[in-house]
Amino acid sequence: MEWLSNFFNNEPFSIAVPVILIVSIFIYAARRAHIKHVERIKKIDETYNIRSTIYRK
């Protein structure tokens, strides 16, 4: 564990590593939320198209 304490003793790394980690987690969460949102919108759109074609006939 001495290598880890030596790594974090350097001030730029001790700040940059946690910031990069937190930003990466937020990017991952936002991407997953966007993908789920797109899937929901696609499902709603498909349902709407089916219902609108049924009522036109």
Buried (B, 14 or more C-beta within 10 A) or exposed (E): EEEEEEEEEEEEEEEEEEEEEEEEEEEEEEEEEEEEEEEEEEEEEEEEEEEEEEEEE
